[in-house]
Amino acid sequence: MPLACNPAIDERCRAGESESAQWVRRLQGDGPGQADAVRQLHAELLRVARSELRRRSPRTRIAGSELDDLAHQAAADAIVVITRKLDQFRYESRFTTWAYRFVILEVSNKLGRHFWRAPGISIDQEQWDRLPAAFGLDPQRQAEWQELIEALRAAIEETLTPHQRRLFVAIVLNGVPLDAMVAELGSNRNAIYKALFDARRKLRRALVAGGHMDAKPERAS
């Protein structure tokens, strides 16, 4: 986002812009100054990468030395991208804010590729036994939700596009992380979020029409 200040009259804004300019100048230079800037930026990116990986660890189950290794990889790759794209920095945000975006993207990429290294991973084999937990259904009340599951299964086949069906099966039934699907399909998080949102909306409409769920107002996409 643009800086919420006017550099002509706001001293704090001038200081922020000066800091960004110093980052760019040092990284574009050579010799000890450039090397120091790279080391400082790497330390900042490593801190952000570790924080982001810890935030996602409940879903990814990555911790300890494995997490730290991925964080170092993400920071190192982000440095390469940032130094290559310095001429694209437009001073519309602080330099560090701009740089953090690259390391977070690298974290997502690393997590996505890391997931597929485990043996036996499938995005197409439907694991229907996961569905009750995914929808918060009480396993002690199997007789009540079994009919709903069968209706949902039919709705998946009848109402979803092949792409939506693949995403729903992979993410909801098989528990494939979003970042892993981004890596597998060469897509992006927003596109997959949108496709999955549309799939869920179609399925809800089908279940409501069949009398399996109560109608609720739909939130805007």
C-alpha positions in Angstrom: 0.0 0.0 0.0 1.2 3.6 -0.6 2.8 5.4 2.3 0.0 7.3 4.1 2.0 10.6 4.3 3.4 13.4 2.1 7.2 13.3 1.9 7.3 17.0 1.2 5.9 17.9 4.7 6.2 14.8 6.9 9.6 14.2 8.4 8.7 10.6 9.4 7.7 9.9 5.8 11.1 11.3 4.5 12.9 9.1 7.0 11.0 6.1 5.7 11.8 6.9 2.1 15.4 7.6 3.0 15.7 4.1 4.6 14.2 2.5 1.5 16.6 4.5 -0.7 19.6 3.3 1.4 18.5 -0.3 1.0 18.3 0.0 -2.8 21.6 2.0 -3.1 23.5 -0.5 -0.9 22.1 -3.6 -2.6 22.9 -2.1 -6.1 26.5 -1.3 -5.1 29.5 -3.5 -4.8 32.2 -4.4 -2.3 31.7 -4.6 1.5 28.7 -2.3 1.6 26.7 -4.5 -0.7 27.7 -7.7 1.1 26.7 -6.1 4.4 23.3 -5.1 3.0 22.7 -8.6 1.7 23.6 -10.1 5.1 21.3 -7.7 6.9 18.4 -8.3 4.4 18.9 -12.1 4.7 18.6 -11.9 8.5 15.4 -9.9 8.1 14.0 -12.4 5.6 15.0 -15.4 7.6 13.1 -13.9 10.7 10.0 -13.5 8.6 10.3 -16.9 7.0 10.6 -18.6 10.4 7.6 -16.7 11.7 5.5 -17.6 8.7 6.4 -21.2 8.9 5.6 -21.4 12.6 2.3 -19.7 11.9 1.5 -22.4 9.4 3.0 -25.3 11.4 -0.3 -26.6 12.9 -1.4 -27.4 9.3 1.9 -28.4 7.8 3.3 -30.3 10.9 6.7 -29.0 10.1 8.9 -28.1 13.0 12.5 -28.2 14.4 15.4 -28.5 12.0 13.1 -29.2 9.1 11.3 -25.8 9.6 14.6 -24.0 10.0 16.0 -25.6 6.8 13.0 -24.5 4.8 13.2 -21.0 6.3 16.9 -20.7 5.2 16.0 -21.9 1.7 13.1 -19.4 1.4 15.3 -16.5 2.6 18.2 -17.4 0.3 15.9 -17.7 -2.8 14.1 -14.5 -1.9 17.4 -12.6 -1.8 18.1 -13.8 -5.3 14.7 -12.6 -6.6 14.8 -9.3 -4.7 18.3 -8.3 -6.0 17.2 -9.2 -9.5 14.1 -7.1 -9.3 15.5 -4.0 -7.5 14.7 -1.8 -10.5 11.0 -2.7 -10.1 10.8 -1.2 -6.6 8.7 1.9 -6.9 8.8 3.3 -3.4 5.1 2.8 -3.0 5.8 1.0 0.3 8.8 0.7 2.5 11.5 -1.5 1.0 11.3 -4.1 3.7 7.6 -4.4 3.3 8.1 -5.0 -0.4 10.9 -7.5 0.3 8.8 -9.5 2.8 6.3 -10.3 0.1 8.9 -12.3 -1.8 10.0 -14.4 1.2 6.4 -15.2 2.1 5.9 -16.3 -1.5 9.0 -18.5 -1.3 7.7 -20.0 1.9 4.5 -21.0 0.1 6.4 -22.4 -2.8 8.7 -24.4 -0.5 5.8 -25.8 1.5 4.0 -26.7 -1.7 6.9 -28.7 -3.1 7.8 -30.2 0.3 4.3 -31.8 0.6 4.7 -33.9 -2.5 7.9 -35.5 -1.3 6.0 -37.7 1.1 5.2 -41.2 -0.4 1.6 -42.2 -1.1 0.2 -38.7 -1.7 -2.8 -38.6 -3.9 -5.1 -35.7 -5.0 -7.6 -37.9 -6.8 -8.4 -40.8 -4.4 -11.5 -39.8 -2.5 -11.2 -40.4 1.2 -14.8 -40.1 2.3 -14.0 -41.0 5.9 -12.5 -37.6 6.3 -15.7 -35.8 5.4 -17.5 -35.8 8.7 -14.6 -34.1 10.5 -14.2 -31.6 7.7 -17.8 -30.6 8.1 -17.8 -30.8 11.9 -20.2 -33.7 11.9 -20.4 -35.9 15.1 -19.1 -39.4 14.2 -21.4 -40.8 17.0 -24.4 -39.8 14.9 -23.4 -41.7 11.7 -27.0 -42.6 10.8 -27.9 -39.0 10.6 -25.1 -37.7 8.5 -24.7 -40.7 6.2 -27.6 -39.6 4.1 -26.1 -36.1 3.9 -22.7 -37.5 2.8 -24.4 -39.5 0.0 -26.2 -36.4 -1.2 -23.0 -34.4 -1.1 -21.2 -37.2 -3.1 -23.9 -37.0 -5.8 -23.8 -33.2 -5.8 -20.0 -33.3 -6.3 -20.4 -35.5 -9.4 -23.4 -33.6 -10.8 -22.8 -29.9 -10.1 -19.0 -29.3 -10.0 -16.7 -28.7 -13.0 -13.8 -31.2 -13.3 -11.4 -28.5 -11.9 -13.7 -27.7 -9.0 -14.2 -31.4 -8.3 -10.4 -32.0 -8.3 -9.8 -29.2 -5.9 -12.6 -30.2 -3.5 -11.5 -33.8 -3.4 -7.8 -32.9 -2.9 -8.3 -30.2 -0.3 -11.4 -31.2 1.6 -11.4 -35.0 1.3 -7.7 -35.7 1.1 -6.4 -32.8 3.2 -3.9 -31.6 0.7 -2.6 -28.1 1.8 -3.5 -25.2 -0.4 0.1 -24.4 -1.1 0.7 -27.9 -2.3 -2.1 -27.5 -4.8 -0.7 -24.2 -6.0 2.6 -25.9 -6.6 1.0 -29.0 -8.3 -1.2 -27.0 -10.6 1.1 -24.0 -11.3 -1.7 -21.7 -10.1 -2.0 -19.1 -7.4 -3.7 -19.0 -4.0 -6.4 -16.5 -5.0 -7.4 -18.6 -8.0 -7.7 -21.8 -5.9 -9.5 -19.9 -3.1 -12.1 -18.6 -5.7 -12.6 -22.0 -7.4 -13.1 -23.7 -4.0 -15.4 -21.0 -2.8 -17.6 -21.4 -5.9 -17.5 -25.2 -5.5 -18.7 -25.0 -1.9 -21.5 -22.5 -2.9 -22.7 -24.9 -5.6 -22.7 -27.8 -3.2 -24.6 -25.9 -0.5 -27.3 -24.9 -3.1 -27.6 -28.5 -4.2 -28.0 -29.7 -0.6 -30.5 -27.0 0.3 -32.5 -27.8 -2.8 -32.6 -31.5 -1.7 -33.7 -30.6 1.8 -30.5 -31.8 3.4 -29.4 -28.4 4.7 -31.2 -25.3 5.9 -31.0 -22.3 3.6 -28.7 -19.5 4.9 -28.0 -16.1 3.3 -24.8 -16.4 1.1 -22.0 -14.1 1.7 -20.7 -12.1 -1.2 -17.6 -13.5 -2.9 
